[in-house]
């Protein structure tokens, strides 16, 4: 899916003046473009009144029903014409989340350019839309794991994998592993879990939803998509303009749209260029895999309480899971010695009532741990990247971006 898009729209050459080697300045007044402006220098004039000079346009935001797009006008360019930069997740703009979504560069660009044209018509009169450049695009595909509890171990495992110049760097508190430098001008790669991020966003949006319609729309969208994020490992590739230009891919937005129309698998191709070396390095690697995580998820789904404030407690599930681990480590006979007779049979019955068979529990101590090829564990199924019944959103803007 198309996770993020960054565009640069230059001014028409007739509105740029060259000063010195490779330096271009916008020939016009920033105050007449409808932009929010700031000043780098403010002084008092002879009458004691403040006078601003060296005006500039800081980053601004334009909002859809769900999310915002960053906008900045660079009125000075070095080795390039002055330009407007747009940065956004087209998925968030159109559907309120990027848990899953569409691949169309055209659809994403229509929404972003439409927002700009609607908000700043005076500015757009100076822009050369035909020469819009793609500065980067983020492409994300997901692997489905056996359970959500497998996400952290997989990230820890992947933190030790490197391929060529792509050295891994793990950022534990941000729940992701990155390969290569953070601001590479060619290709960026990272892998992360989405479920924890979605839960955190929902908590933040709950506080805002009562006063902010956009936050409410986004909250509803995230609630609907939350379950699909569970137990998913997301592999995100950032493909930058420099890589596109040096490898015979167009960086012009309209040419790239035409190419995707002709090659529907373009995003998968670019994503593969980024991640195939990583998956190649994983060949032959195995990872222990047992049923413990599935059992814990099962117990949490069956054994929980909700207090008057709506807080969910899994104390009962945790106690049952500790009893399960004792059976696995010690066996039935030893576990009977650890627990009193009533406690033993009460916990044993609890596990059976949750769906674990007596024979499974009685032989748990004898069960060997399984191993699975790691590449198979994190295999990306391109045919199952969205839930059944997913409908691609539509933009309210109708722009002829490509012939």
C-alpha positions in Angstrom: 0.0 0.0 0.0 1.0 3.6 -0.5 1.8 4.7 3.1 3.2 8.2 2.5 3.8 10.6 -0.3 6.1 13.7 -0.5 5.7 16.0 -3.5 7.5 19.1 -4.7 5.7 21.5 -7.1 8.1 24.2 -8.6 7.0 27.7 -9.6 6.8 28.5 -13.3 10.2 29.6 -14.5 9.0 33.1 -15.4 8.3 33.8 -11.7 11.9 32.9 -10.6 14.9 35.1 -10.6 18.4 33.7 -10.6 21.0 35.4 -8.2 24.4 33.9 -8.2 25.4 30.3 -9.0 22.4 28.0 -8.7 20.3 30.3 -6.5 16.8 31.1 -7.5 14.3 33.5 -5.7 10.6 33.8 -6.1 9.7 37.0 -7.8 6.5 38.0 -6.1 5.1 39.0 -2.7 4.5 36.2 -0.2 1.8 38.3 1.5 -0.3 38.2 -1.6 -0.4 34.4 -1.9 -2.8 33.7 1.0 0.0 32.0 3.0 0.7 32.4 6.7 4.0 34.3 6.8 6.7 34.9 9.4 9.7 37.2 9.5 13.3 36.4 10.3 14.0 40.0 11.2 11.8 42.5 13.0 13.0 46.0 13.8 11.6 49.4 14.9 11.5 52.0 12.1 12.2 55.7 12.6 8.6 56.2 13.9 9.1 53.5 16.5 6.8 51.0 14.7 7.8 47.4 14.2 9.0 46.6 10.6 9.4 43.1 9.4 11.8 41.9 6.8 13.1 38.6 5.3 9.6 37.1 5.2 9.2 33.4 4.8 6.4 30.9 4.8 6.6 28.4 7.7 5.1 24.9 7.6 1.4 24.9 7.5 -1.3 22.2 7.6 -4.4 21.5 5.5 -7.0 19.2 6.8 -9.3 16.6 5.3 -12.2 15.1 7.2 -9.8 12.6 8.8 -6.2 14.0 8.9 -3.8 16.8 7.9 -1.3 17.4 5.2 1.9 19.4 5.7 2.5 22.3 3.3 5.5 24.6 2.9 6.4 27.1 0.3 10.2 27.5 -0.2 10.5 30.9 -1.9 14.2 30.4 -2.4 15.8 27.4 -4.1 19.4 26.1 -4.3 20.1 24.3 -7.6 16.3 24.2 -8.1 13.4 26.6 -8.6 11.4 27.8 -5.6 8.7 25.2 -4.8 5.8 24.0 -2.7 6.4 20.9 -0.7 3.5 18.6 0.3 3.8 15.7 2.8 1.0 13.4 3.9 -0.3 9.9 4.2 -2.9 9.6 1.4 -4.5 6.8 3.3 -5.0 8.9 6.4 -6.4 11.8 4.4 -9.0 9.6 2.6 -9.9 6.9 5.2 -8.6 8.0 8.6 -6.0 5.3 9.1 -3.0 3.6 7.4 -3.6 0.2 8.9 -4.4 -1.1 5.4 -5.3 0.6 2.1 -4.9 1.3 -1.6 -1.8 1.5 -3.8 -2.8 4.2 -6.3 -0.3 7.0 -6.5 -2.8 8.9 -8.7 -5.6 8.7 -6.0 -3.2 9.9 -3.3 -1.9 12.8 -5.5 -5.4 13.9 -6.5 -6.4 14.3 -2.8 -3.2 16.1 -1.9 -3.2 18.5 -4.9 -6.9 19.1 -4.5 -6.4 20.2 -0.9 -3.7 22.6 -2.0 -5.6 24.1 -4.9 -8.7 24.6 -2.8 -6.9 26.3 0.0 -4.4 28.4 -1.9 -5.7 29.3 -5.4 -3.5 32.5 -5.6 -0.4 30.5 -4.8 -1.3 27.8 -7.3 -1.5 30.3 -10.2 2.3 30.5 -9.9 3.0 26.8 -9.8 4.1 24.5 -12.6 2.1 21.4 -11.8 3.2 19.5 -14.9 6.7 19.3 -13.4 5.7 18.1 -9.9 8.4 15.8 -8.5 8.0 12.8 -6.2 10.6 13.4 -3.4 9.7 10.1 -1.8 7.0 7.5 -1.4 6.6 5.0 1.4 5.4 1.5 0.5 4.2 -0.9 3.2 3.3 -4.6 3.2 2.4 -6.8 6.2 3.2 -10.3 7.4 0.7 -12.0 9.6 2.2 -13.7 12.7 0.6 -16.5 14.8 -0.2 -14.0 17.6 0.4 -10.4 18.7 2.9 -11.6 21.3 5.2 -12.8 18.5 5.7 -9.2 17.3 8.4 -8.2 19.9 10.4 -11.4 19.6 10.5 -11.1 15.8 11.7 -7.5 16.0 14.4 -8.6 18.4 15.4 -11.3 16.0 15.4 -9.0 13.0 17.6 -6.4 14.9 20.5 -8.8 14.4 20.1 -9.1 10.6 22.2 -7.0 8.2 22.7 -7.2 4.5 25.5 -5.3 2.7 25.4 -1.7 3.6 22.0 -2.1 5.3 23.0 -2.4 9.0 20.1 -2.9 11.4 19.4 -0.4 14.2 16.7 -1.3 16.7 14.8 1.4 18.5 12.9 -0.4 21.3 10.8 2.4 22.5 9.5 3.1 19.1 8.6 -0.5 18.4 10.6 -0.8 15.2 13.9 -1.9 13.6 15.5 0.2 10.9 18.1 -0.8 8.3 20.5 1.9 7.0 20.6 5.6 7.9 17.5 7.4 9.0 17.6 10.0 6.2 19.0 8.1 3.3 18.6 9.8 -0.1 18.1 6.4 -1.8 16.2 3.7 0.1 15.0 3.5 3.7 13.8 0.3 5.3 12.1 -0.4 8.6 9.9 -3.0 10.2 7.5 -2.5 13.1 4.3 -3.6 14.8 1.2 -1.5 14.2 -1.2 -2.8 16.9 0.4 -1.0 19.9 0.6 2.3 17.9 -3.1 2.0 17.0 -4.1 1.4 20.6 -2.0 4.4 21.7 -3.6 6.6 19.0 -7.1 5.5 20.1 -6.4 6.5 23.7 -5.2 10.0 22.6 -8.1 10.5 20.2 -10.7 9.6 22.9 -9.6 12.7 24.8 -10.1 14.9 21.7 -13.1 13.3 20.1 -15.7 15.2 22.1 -14.5 18.6 20.9 -13.0 17.9 17.5 -14.9 16.4 14.6 -11.8 15.4 12.7 -10.6 13.5 15.8 -13.9 11.7 16.1 -13.9 10.7 12.5 -10.3 9.3 12.9 -11.2 7.5 16.1 -14.1 5.7 14.4 -11.9 4.8 11.5 -9.2 3.4 13.8 -11.7 1.4 15.9 -12.9 -0.3 12.7 -9.4 -1.1 11.5 -7.9 -2.0 14.9 -8.4 -5.8 14.7 -6.7 -6.0 11.4 -3.5 -4.5 12.9 -3.3 -7.3 15.5 -0.4 -9.8 15.0 0.9 -7.9 11.9 4.6 -7.1 11.2 4.8 -4.2 8.8 7.7 -3.8 6.4 8.0 -0.2 5.2 10.2 0.8 2.3 10.9 4.5 1.5 11.9 5.0 -2.1 13.5 8.4 -2.7 13.7 10.6 -5.8 17.5 10.0 -6.1 17.0 6.3 -6.3 14.2 6.6 -8.8 16.2 9.0 -11.1 19.4 6.8 -11.0 17.6 3.6 -11.7 15.5 4.5 -14.7 12.2 5.2 -12.8 10.5 8.5 -13.4 10.5 10.9 -10.5 8.0 13.2 -12.3 4.6 12.6 -10.6 2.6 12.2 -13.9 5.1 9.9 -15.5 5.2 7.8 -12.4 1.3 7.6 -12.5 1.5 6.5 -16.1 4.0 3.8 -15.3 1.8 2.5 -12.5 -1.1 2.4 -14.8 0.9 0.3 -17.2 2.5 -1.8 -14.4 0.0 -2.5 -11.7 2.7 -4.3 -9.6 5.0 -1.2 -9.5 4.8 -0.7 -5.7 5.5 -4.4 -5.1 8.5 -4.2 -7.4 9.9 -1.1 -5.6 9.2 -2.7 -2.2 11.0 -5.8 -3.3 14.1 -3.9 -4.3 14.3 -2.6 -0.8 13.6 -5.8 1.1 14.7 -8.7 -1.0 18.3 -8.4 0.3 17.0 -8.6 3.9 14.9 -11.7 3.2 17.8 -13.2 1.3 19.9 -12.8 4.5 17.3 -14.6 6.5 17.4 -17.8 4.4 18.3 -20.7 6.5 17.5 -19.0 9.8 15.0 -20.7 12.1 13.1 -19.5 15.1 11.6 -21.5 18.0 7.8 -21.6 17.8 5.4 -23.1 20.4 1.8 -22.8 21.4 2.4 -20.7 24.5 1.6 -17.4 22.9 -1.7 -18.8 21.4 -2.6 -20.2 24.8 -2.0 -16.9 26.5 -4.1 -15.1 23.9 -6.9 -17.7 24.4 -6.9 -17.3 28.2 -7.0 -13.5 28.0 -10.0 -13.7 25.6 -11.9 -16.0 28.0 -10.8 -14.9 31.5 -11.2 -11.2 32.1 -13.2 -8.8 34.3 -14.3 -5.2 33.7 -14.7 -2.8 36.6 -17.1 0.1 36.9 -14.8 2.4 35.1 -14.5 0.1 32.1 -10.9 -1.0 32.9 -10.2 -4.6 31.8 -8.3 -6.9 34.2 -6.5 -10.1 33.1 -5.4 -11.2 36.6 -7.4 -14.5 36.3 -5.9 -15.2 32.9 -2.4 -14.5 34.2 -2.9 -16.9 37.1 -4.2 -19.6 34.8 -1.3 -19.0 32.4 1.2 -19.5 35.3 -0.5 -22.8 36.1 -0.2 -23.8 32.4 3.5 -23.0 32.4 4.0 -25.1 35.6 2.3 -28.0 33.9 4.6 -27.6 30.9 7.8 -27.2 32.9 7.1 -29.7 35.7 4.5 -32.1 34.4 1.3 -33.2 36.1 2.8 -35.1 39.1 5.2 -32.3 40.1 2.6 -29.6 39.6 0.2 -31.5 42.0 2.9 -31.3 44.7 3.3 -27.6 44.2 -0.4 -26.7 44.5 -3.0 -27.8 47.0 -5.5 -30.4 45.7 -8.5 -28.0 45.4 -6.3 -25.3 43.7 -4.8 -27.8 41.3 -8.1 -29.2 40.1 -9.8 -25.7 40.0 -7.0 -24.4 37.7 -6.9 -27.6 35.6 -10.7 -27.3 35.1 -10.3 -23.7 34.2 -7.9 -24.5 31.4 -10.2 -27.3 30.1 -13.2 -24.9 30.2 -11.2 -22.5 28.1 -10.8 -25.1 25.3 -7.6 -27.0 26.2 -8.1 -30.8 26.2 -7.2 -33.0 29.2 -4.9 -35.1 27.0 -3.1 -32.0 25.7 -2.5 -30.7 29.3 -1.5 -34.2 30.6 1.1 -34.6 27.9 2.3 -31.0 27.8 5.5 -31.7 29.6 6.5 -34.2 26.8 5.8 -31.8 23.9 9.0 -30.6 22.2 9.3 -27.0 21.0 8.8 -26.5 17.3 11.1 -24.5 15.0 10.0 -22.8 11.8 12.0 -21.2 9.0 12.0 -17.5 9.9 11.4 -16.5 6.3 8.2 -18.6 6.3 7.1 -17.1 9.6 7.3 -13.5 8.3 6.2 -14.3 4.8 4.3 -11.4 3.1 1.1 -12.5 1.4 0.4 -9.8 -1.2 -3.1 -11.1 -1.9 -4.2 -10.6 1.8 -3.1 -7.0 2.6 -6.7 -5.7 3.1 -9.7 -7.2 4.9 -12.5 -8.9 2.9 -14.9 -6.3 1.6 -12.5 -3.4 1.6 -13.7 -0.6 -0.6 -11.1 1.9 -2.0 -12.1 5.4 -1.0 -12.7 8.1 -3.5 -11.5 11.7 -3.5 -14.0 14.6 -3.8 -11.5 16.3 -6.2 -11.6 15.5 -9.9 -8.2 16.3 -11.3 -6.9 15.0 -14.7 -3.4 14.0 -13.5 -2.5 11.7 -16.3 -3.7 11.1 -19.9 
